[in-house]
Amino acid sequence: MPLGAPFKSIGVWDGIEERFRKRLAMWKHQYISKGGRITLIRSTLANLPIYFMSIFHLPRAVRMRLEKIQRDFLWGGGALEQKPHLVRWRIVCEDKSKGGLGIKSLGMLNKALLGKWAWRFANEKKTFWNQVIRRKYGEEIGGWRSCEVREAYGVGLWKAINKVGQLATTFFGFEVGDGKNVRFWKDKWCGTSPLSENFPSLFALATSKEVWLNDIWAAEGDRGGSWIPTFNRPFNDWEMEEVGRFLCCLEGKRARVEEEDRVRWMKSKDGVFSVKSLYKALQPASSVLFPSKIIWKSCAQPKISFFAWEASWGRVLTLDRLQKRGWVLANRCFLCQKCGESIDHLLLHCERTREVWTLLLSFFGVAWVFPHSVKETLIGWRGSFVGKKIKVTWFLGPLCLFWVIWKARNSIAFENGVLSIQKLKISFVYLLWSETKLWIKNGPSTLIDFIEWVCMR
């Protein structure tokens, strides 16, 4: 970081961008498959700015520049070459289980890294930096959070950190010790939500809404005790059911006067903060049903899985997609020469492709009614009726078929190739065998043995 440079200055990040470009210059991306590019982005590029992002807020302009470098590398473009980015970057940055590629969103990662300071502020109260922050900016009731910074000048760095850190504090829970720093109604100590939210009617009747736990806990002997919350009036008959649930919620909970209150991270089983868990918590909820398991856990080569992922989103550059992008050309399937070409037609409904599907299904003695789309086909491709070893081949089947069909289509389109159904079937079976034998110990050693092994099931 340049000495004396304002932390908000875009120029501070020039070194990171330069490192991005230098690292890319070392890789000949035209020789790296899409699967390999994903691995390089996730393992290397996304980690280059970690140190800076754990201290400084990432300006939007910088984030856009860095993400463009990543996008260009993934899809094969660059400064002198424009290649289409087929899937939105927002989807690419989703977790694989949600239909993405698992590449970290730099903006969200920046928030998760800065959120760690909120956790450290609550847990490292005796450290020098923590005491300086508390003396300068103050602390909220209980001492778990820094006060909001309102000054306009001279406080920018912590102001930016604290603003993002408030996102992390929403996932703070508490392990009750002496109860001096945990509020009975408003803090999350009895479940995942405050009692004020779980029992709003009782909260409205509470005598003191800011009362501390130690003020409500009545110790009895060395380890016993009871809760004695106070209310403005006696309860009505129709309120007794909620009172019963309230008492059940408090049952088994107690204050430990010999211990101090502790903050607990609610997004992990062990209660300890991690950037990974906060990043996951910040991701928006998704209800998209996507065949991620068969695509990424079927033991196929990364490039084959990547193509199946593109096809599932319907983003492969078939002729219908090129027409939508403004290309003026005739749309006819290269394989059957009868119907318009779309990814669903090419990989599922083309009469030439159906012959390969028939071969695959005959191996397992299965009849199949094909859904409309590639995504629906993969979602429904379950193997509960096949054995454990043969299940590897079952899940590899559609992915290998997609890859062989796409390669044959491109050979006809760009190399003036001639379609031979016999060669297409042989190529498919050979690829399926090649992929299977990598994962099955003592599996079939020849192509003939493989066909017999599959048909025996």
C-alpha positions as CSV (number, residue, x, y, z in Angstrom):
1,M,0.0,0.0,0.0
2,P,1.4,3.4,-0.9
3,L,2.4,5.4,2.2
4,G,0.0,8.2,3.0
5,A,-2.6,7.2,0.4
6,P,-6.2,7.6,1.3
7,F,-7.7,4.1,2.1
8,K,-10.6,4.9,-0.2
9,S,-8.4,5.7,-3.2
10,I,-8.8,3.4,-6.2
11,G,-5.1,3.8,-6.8
12,V,-4.4,1.8,-3.6
13,W,-5.7,-1.3,-5.4
14,D,-3.6,-0.9,-8.6
15,G,-1.0,-3.3,-7.3
16,I,-3.6,-6.0,-6.8
17,E,-4.9,-5.5,-10.4
18,E,-1.3,-5.7,-11.7
19,R,-0.7,-8.9,-9.8
20,F,-3.9,-10.3,-11.3
21,R,-2.7,-9.5,-14.8
22,K,0.8,-10.8,-14.2
23,R,-0.5,-14.1,-12.9
24,L,-2.8,-14.5,-15.9
25,A,0.2,-13.8,-18.2
26,M,1.8,-16.9,-16.8
27,W,-1.1,-19.0,-17.9
28,K,-1.8,-19.8,-21.6
29,H,-5.6,-19.8,-21.1
30,Q,-6.2,-20.9,-24.7
31,Y,-4.6,-24.2,-23.7
32,I,-6.5,-24.6,-20.4
33,S,-10.0,-26.2,-20.3
34,K,-12.9,-24.4,-18.7
35,G,-12.7,-26.8,-15.7
36,G,-9.0,-25.9,-15.3
37,R,-9.8,-22.2,-15.4
38,I,-12.4,-22.6,-12.7
39,T,-9.8,-24.3,-10.5
40,L,-7.2,-21.5,-11.1
41,I,-9.7,-18.7,-10.4
42,R,-10.9,-20.4,-7.2
43,S,-7.4,-21.4,-5.9
44,T,-5.3,-18.4,-7.0
45,L,-7.0,-15.3,-8.4
46,A,-9.6,-15.1,-5.7
47,N,-7.0,-15.3,-3.0
48,L,-4.7,-12.5,-4.3
49,P,-6.5,-9.6,-2.7
50,I,-7.4,-11.4,0.6
51,Y,-5.1,-9.3,2.8
52,F,-6.3,-6.0,1.4
53,M,-9.9,-7.0,1.5
54,S,-9.6,-8.1,5.2
55,I,-8.7,-4.5,6.1
56,F,-10.2,-2.1,3.5
57,H,-13.6,-1.8,1.9
58,L,-13.4,-2.8,-1.7
59,P,-14.5,0.1,-4.0
60,R,-17.2,-0.9,-6.5
61,A,-15.0,0.3,-9.4
62,V,-12.1,-1.9,-8.3
63,R,-14.4,-4.9,-7.8
64,M,-15.9,-4.5,-11.3
65,R,-12.4,-4.4,-12.8
66,L,-11.1,-7.4,-10.9
67,E,-14.3,-9.4,-11.7
68,K,-13.9,-8.5,-15.4
69,I,-10.4,-10.0,-15.4
70,Q,-11.9,-13.2,-13.9
71,R,-14.8,-13.3,-16.3
72,D,-12.5,-12.8,-19.3
73,F,-10.2,-15.5,-18.1
74,L,-13.1,-17.9,-17.5
75,W,-14.8,-17.4,-20.9
76,G,-11.6,-17.0,-22.9
77,G,-11.8,-13.3,-23.8
78,G,-9.3,-10.5,-23.1
79,A,-8.4,-6.9,-24.0
80,L,-8.0,-7.7,-27.7
81,E,-10.6,-10.5,-28.0
82,Q,-14.3,-10.4,-27.0
83,K,-15.8,-13.7,-26.3
84,P,-19.4,-14.0,-25.0
85,H,-19.9,-14.5,-21.3
86,L,-22.6,-17.1,-21.5
87,V,-23.8,-17.2,-17.9
88,R,-24.3,-14.2,-15.6
89,W,-21.5,-13.6,-13.1
90,R,-24.0,-13.5,-10.3
91,I,-25.0,-17.1,-11.1
92,V,-21.3,-18.1,-11.6
93,C,-20.6,-16.9,-8.0
94,E,-23.3,-19.0,-6.5
95,D,-22.5,-22.2,-4.7
96,K,-22.4,-25.3,-6.9
97,S,-25.4,-26.7,-5.0
98,K,-27.4,-23.6,-6.1
99,G,-26.4,-23.9,-9.8
100,G,-23.2,-21.8,-9.8
101,L,-19.5,-22.6,-10.1
102,G,-18.5,-21.9,-6.5
103,I,-16.3,-18.9,-7.5
104,K,-16.2,-16.4,-4.6
105,S,-18.0,-13.0,-5.2
106,L,-15.3,-10.4,-4.3
107,G,-17.9,-8.0,-2.9
108,M,-19.4,-10.6,-0.6
109,L,-16.0,-12.0,0.4
110,N,-14.9,-8.5,1.3
111,K,-17.9,-8.2,3.7
112,A,-17.2,-11.6,5.2
113,L,-13.5,-10.7,5.8
114,L,-14.3,-7.3,7.4
115,G,-17.0,-9.0,9.5
116,K,-14.3,-10.8,11.3
117,W,-13.3,-7.6,13.0
118,A,-16.8,-7.4,14.7
119,W,-16.2,-10.9,16.1
120,R,-12.7,-9.9,17.3
121,F,-14.0,-6.7,18.9
122,A,-16.5,-8.8,20.9
123,N,-13.9,-11.5,22.0
124,E,-10.6,-9.7,22.3
125,K,-11.5,-7.0,24.7
126,K,-8.1,-6.9,26.4
127,T,-6.0,-6.4,23.3
128,F,-4.4,-3.0,22.8
129,W,-6.1,-2.2,19.4
130,N,-9.5,-3.1,20.9
131,Q,-9.1,-0.8,23.9
132,V,-8.0,2.0,21.6
133,I,-11.2,1.6,19.5
134,R,-13.4,1.4,22.6
135,R,-11.9,4.6,24.1
136,K,-12.1,6.5,20.9
137,Y,-15.5,5.5,19.6
138,G,-17.3,4.0,22.6
139,E,-19.1,0.7,22.9
140,E,-22.8,-0.2,22.9
141,I,-24.6,-1.5,25.9
142,G,-23.0,-4.8,27.0
143,G,-19.7,-4.1,25.3
144,W,-20.2,-6.5,22.4
145,R,-20.3,-3.9,19.6
146,S,-18.6,-0.7,18.8
147,C,-20.7,2.4,18.7
148,E,-21.7,3.7,15.3
149,V,-19.1,6.2,14.0
150,R,-20.8,9.4,12.9
151,E,-17.9,11.8,12.6
152,A,-17.1,12.9,9.0
153,Y,-13.3,13.2,9.2
154,G,-10.4,11.2,10.6
155,V,-12.4,8.0,11.3
156,G,-12.9,6.6,7.8
157,L,-11.1,3.2,8.2
158,W,-12.9,2.0,11.3
159,K,-16.1,3.6,10.2
160,A,-16.1,1.5,7.0
161,I,-15.1,-1.7,8.9
162,N,-17.8,-1.2,11.6
163,K,-20.5,-0.5,9.1
164,V,-19.9,-3.9,7.4
165,G,-19.3,-5.5,10.8
166,Q,-22.9,-4.8,11.8
167,L,-23.9,-7.5,9.3
168,A,-21.9,-10.0,11.3
169,T,-23.4,-9.0,14.7
170,T,-26.8,-10.1,13.5
171,F,-25.5,-13.7,13.8
172,F,-24.2,-13.3,17.3
173,G,-25.7,-15.4,20.1
174,F,-24.7,-15.6,23.7
175,E,-23.7,-18.3,26.2
176,V,-24.9,-17.0,29.5
177,G,-22.4,-16.7,32.4
178,D,-23.2,-14.2,35.1
179,G,-25.8,-12.5,32.9
180,K,-24.4,-9.0,33.5
181,N,-23.9,-8.2,29.8
182,V,-26.8,-10.0,28.1
183,R,-30.3,-8.5,27.9
184,F,-33.1,-10.8,28.8
185,W,-35.6,-9.8,26.1
186,K,-33.5,-8.4,23.3
187,D,-30.4,-10.6,23.0
188,K,-30.2,-14.1,21.4
189,W,-29.4,-16.3,24.4
190,C,-32.4,-18.6,24.4
191,G,-32.6,-20.0,20.9
192,T,-31.9,-18.4,17.6
193,S,-34.1,-15.3,18.1
194,P,-34.6,-12.9,21.0
195,L,-37.4,-13.6,23.4
196,S,-39.0,-10.2,22.3
197,E,-39.5,-11.7,18.8
198,N,-40.6,-15.1,20.0
199,F,-43.1,-13.8,22.5
200,P,-44.1,-10.3,21.4
201,S,-47.3,-10.2,23.5
202,L,-45.4,-10.9,26.7
203,F,-42.6,-8.5,25.7
204,A,-45.2,-5.7,25.4
205,L,-46.3,-6.4,29.0
206,A,-42.8,-6.6,30.4
207,T,-42.0,-4.0,33.1
208,S,-38.5,-3.4,31.9
209,K,-37.7,-4.1,28.3
210,E,-33.9,-3.5,28.7
211,V,-33.5,-5.7,31.8
212,W,-30.3,-7.7,32.2
213,L,-30.3,-11.5,32.8
214,N,-28.7,-11.2,36.2
215,D,-31.5,-8.9,37.3
216,I,-34.1,-11.5,36.6
217,W,-32.2,-14.6,37.8
218,A,-32.8,-15.5,41.4
219,A,-30.0,-17.8,42.6
220,E,-31.0,-20.5,45.1
221,G,-28.1,-22.3,46.7
222,D,-24.9,-23.2,44.8
223,R,-26.3,-24.2,41.4
224,G,-30.1,-23.7,41.6
225,G,-32.2,-20.7,40.8
226,S,-35.2,-19.5,38.9
227,W,-36.2,-16.7,36.4
228,I,-38.5,-14.0,37.8
229,P,-39.4,-11.6,35.0
230,T,-41.9,-9.0,36.0
231,F,-45.0,-7.8,34.0
232,N,-47.3,-4.8,34.2
233,R,-50.5,-6.8,35.0
234,P,-51.7,-10.3,35.6
235,F,-52.2,-12.5,32.6
236,N,-55.6,-13.1,31.1
237,D,-56.9,-16.7,30.4
238,W,-56.2,-16.4,26.7
239,E,-52.6,-15.5,27.3
240,M,-51.8,-18.6,29.4
241,E,-50.9,-20.7,26.4
242,E,-48.2,-18.3,25.4
243,V,-47.0,-18.1,29.0
244,G,-46.7,-21.9,29.1
245,R,-44.6,-21.8,25.9
246,F,-42.5,-19.0,27.5
247,L,-41.8,-21.0,30.6
248,C,-40.9,-24.2,28.6
249,C,-38.4,-22.1,26.6
250,L,-36.8,-20.9,29.8
251,E,-36.7,-24.4,31.3
252,G,-33.2,-25.7,31.8
253,K,-31.6,-22.3,31.2
254,R,-29.7,-20.8,34.0
255,A,-27.1,-18.1,34.9
256,R,-23.6,-19.2,36.0
257,V,-22.5,-16.5,38.4
258,E,-18.9,-17.8,38.5
259,E,-18.4,-17.4,34.7
260,E,-18.5,-14.4,32.3
261,D,-21.0,-14.1,29.4
262,R,-19.6,-15.1,26.1
263,V,-20.6,-14.4,22.5
264,R,-21.4,-17.4,20.3
265,W,-21.3,-17.6,16.5
266,M,-24.7,-19.0,15.5
267,K,-23.7,-20.0,12.0
268,S,-21.3,-22.8,13.0
269,K,-21.8,-25.9,15.1
270,D,-18.8,-25.1,17.5
271,G,-19.9,-21.5,18.0
272,V,-16.6,-20.1,16.6
273,F,-16.6,-17.5,13.9
274,S,-15.3,-18.3,10.4
275,V,-15.2,-16.2,7.3
276,K,-16.6,-19.2,5.3
277,S,-19.7,-19.4,7.5
278,L,-20.3,-15.7,7.3
279,Y,-19.9,-15.7,3.5
280,K,-22.4,-18.5,3.3
281,A,-24.8,-16.7,5.6
282,L,-24.6,-13.5,3.4
283,Q,-25.5,-15.4,0.3
284,P,-29.1,-14.8,-0.8
285,A,-31.5,-17.7,-0.4
286,S,-32.2,-19.6,-3.6
287,S,-35.1,-21.9,-4.5
288,V,-33.7,-22.9,-7.9
289,L,-33.7,-26.7,-8.4
290,F,-30.5,-27.6,-10.2
291,P,-28.8,-31.0,-11.0
292,S,-25.6,-30.1,-9.3
293,K,-24.9,-33.5,-7.8
294,I,-24.9,-35.4,-11.0
295,I,-22.9,-32.7,-12.8
296,W,-20.1,-32.2,-10.2
297,K,-20.0,-35.5,-8.4
298,S,-20.4,-38.0,-11.2
299,C,-16.6,-38.4,-11.6
300,A,-16.5,-36.9,-15.1
301,Q,-13.6,-34.7,-16.3
302,P,-14.1,-31.0,-15.3
303,K,-14.5,-30.0,-19.0
304,I,-17.3,-32.5,-19.4
305,S,-19.0,-31.4,-16.2
306,F,-18.6,-27.7,-17.2
307,F,-20.4,-28.4,-20.6
308,A,-23.2,-30.2,-18.8
309,W,-23.5,-27.2,-16.5
310,E,-23.7,-24.8,-19.5
311,A,-26.3,-27.0,-21.2
312,S,-28.4,-27.2,-18.0
313,W,-28.7,-23.4,-18.0
314,G,-29.4,-23.5,-21.7
315,R,-26.5,-21.2,-22.4
316,V,-24.6,-23.2,-25.0
317,L,-24.1,-21.3,-28.3
318,T,-26.3,-23.3,-30.5
319,L,-27.8,-21.7,-33.7
320,D,-30.9,-20.5,-31.9
321,R,-28.8,-18.7,-29.3
322,L,-26.6,-17.1,-32.0
323,Q,-29.8,-15.8,-33.7
324,K,-30.9,-14.2,-30.4
325,R,-27.5,-12.5,-30.3
326,G,-28.1,-10.9,-33.7
327,W,-26.4,-13.3,-36.1
328,V,-28.2,-13.7,-39.4
329,L,-28.1,-17.4,-40.3
330,A,-30.3,-20.3,-41.1
331,N,-31.2,-22.5,-38.1
332,R,-31.2,-26.2,-38.8
333,C,-29.8,-29.0,-36.7
334,F,-26.4,-30.2,-38.0
335,L,-27.2,-33.8,-37.1
336,C,-30.7,-34.5,-38.4
337,Q,-31.0,-31.6,-40.9
338,K,-34.8,-31.4,-40.1
339,C,-35.5,-29.3,-37.1
340,G,-34.2,-26.0,-35.7
341,E,-31.2,-26.4,-33.5
342,S,-31.5,-25.7,-29.7
343,I,-29.5,-27.3,-26.9
344,D,-32.5,-29.3,-25.8
345,H,-33.2,-30.6,-29.3
346,L,-29.5,-31.3,-30.0
347,L,-28.8,-33.2,-26.8
348,L,-32.3,-34.9,-26.2
349,H,-34.8,-34.8,-29.0
350,C,-32.8,-35.1,-32.3
351,E,-33.5,-38.4,-33.9
352,R,-29.7,-39.0,-34.4
353,T,-29.1,-38.3,-30.7
354,R,-32.0,-40.6,-29.8
355,E,-30.1,-43.5,-31.3
356,V,-27.2,-43.0,-28.8
357,W,-29.7,-42.6,-26.0
358,T,-31.3,-45.9,-27.0
359,L,-27.9,-47.5,-26.8
360,L,-27.2,-46.1,-23.3
361,L,-30.6,-47.1,-21.9
362,S,-30.3,-50.6,-23.4
363,F,-27.1,-51.2,-21.4
364,F,-29.2,-50.9,-18.2
365,G,-32.5,-52.4,-19.6
366,V,-34.3,-49.1,-18.9
367,A,-37.1,-47.3,-20.8
368,W,-37.1,-43.6,-20.5
369,V,-39.6,-40.8,-21.3
370,F,-37.5,-37.7,-21.9
371,P,-38.5,-34.4,-20.3
372,H,-38.5,-31.2,-22.2
373,S,-35.1,-29.8,-21.1
374,V,-31.6,-30.9,-20.3
375,K,-31.9,-29.6,-16.7
376,E,-35.1,-31.6,-16.1
377,T,-33.5,-34.7,-17.6
378,L,-30.5,-34.5,-15.2
379,I,-32.7,-33.7,-12.2
380,G,-34.7,-36.9,-12.9
381,W,-31.6,-39.1,-13.7
382,R,-31.6,-41.2,-10.5
383,G,-29.9,-44.6,-10.1
384,S,-31.6,-46.2,-7.1
385,F,-32.1,-49.4,-9.2
386,V,-28.5,-50.0,-10.1
387,G,-25.6,-51.4,-8.0
388,K,-23.0,-49.3,-6.3
389,K,-20.2,-49.9,-8.8
390,I,-22.4,-49.6,-11.9
391,K,-23.9,-46.4,-10.5
392,V,-20.7,-44.6,-11.5
393,T,-21.4,-45.5,-15.1
394,W,-25.1,-44.7,-14.9
395,F,-24.4,-41.1,-13.7
396,L,-21.5,-40.7,-16.2
397,G,-23.8,-41.8,-19.1
398,P,-25.7,-38.6,-19.9
399,L,-22.7,-36.3,-19.4
400,C,-20.5,-38.4,-21.7
401,L,-23.3,-38.5,-24.2
402,F,-23.7,-34.7,-24.2
403,W,-20.0,-34.2,-24.7
404,V,-19.8,-36.7,-27.7
405,I,-22.8,-35.2,-29.4
406,W,-21.5,-31.7,-29.0
407,K,-18.1,-32.7,-30.4
408,A,-19.7,-34.4,-33.3
409,R,-21.9,-31.3,-34.0
410,N,-18.8,-29.0,-34.0
411,S,-16.9,-31.4,-36.3
412,I,-19.8,-31.1,-38.8
413,A,-20.2,-27.3,-38.4
414,F,-16.5,-26.2,-38.5
415,E,-14.5,-29.1,-40.0
416,N,-16.9,-30.3,-42.8
417,G,-17.2,-33.6,-41.0
418,V,-19.7,-36.3,-42.0
419,L,-22.0,-37.8,-39.4
420,S,-21.6,-41.6,-38.9
421,I,-24.0,-43.0,-36.3
422,Q,-21.8,-46.1,-35.9
423,K,-18.7,-43.9,-35.2
424,L,-20.8,-41.7,-32.9
425,K,-21.9,-44.8,-30.8
426,I,-18.3,-46.1,-30.7
427,S,-17.0,-42.7,-29.5
428,F,-19.6,-42.5,-26.8
429,V,-19.0,-46.1,-25.5
430,Y,-15.2,-45.5,-25.6
431,L,-15.5,-42.2,-23.6
432,L,-17.9,-43.8,-21.1
433,W,-15.4,-46.7,-20.6
434,S,-12.5,-44.3,-20.3
435,E,-14.2,-42.2,-17.6
436,T,-15.5,-45.3,-15.7
437,K,-12.2,-47.1,-15.4
438,L,-10.6,-44.2,-13.7
439,W,-12.9,-44.6,-10.7
440,I,-13.6,-48.3,-10.4
441,K,-10.9,-50.4,-9.0
442,N,-10.3,-53.7,-10.9
443,G,-12.8,-52.6,-13.4
444,P,-13.1,-53.9,-17.0
445,S,-9.8,-53.5,-18.8
446,T,-11.0,-53.6,-22.4
447,L,-13.9,-52.1,-24.3
448,I,-15.5,-55.5,-24.9
449,D,-15.2,-56.4,-21.2
450,F,-16.8,-53.0,-20.3
451,I,-19.8,-53.6,-22.5
452,E,-20.3,-57.1,-21.0
453,W,-19.8,-55.8,-17.5
454,V,-22.4,-53.0,-18.0
455,C,-25.0,-55.3,-19.6
456,M,-24.7,-57.8,-16.8
457,R,-25.5,-55.1,-14.3
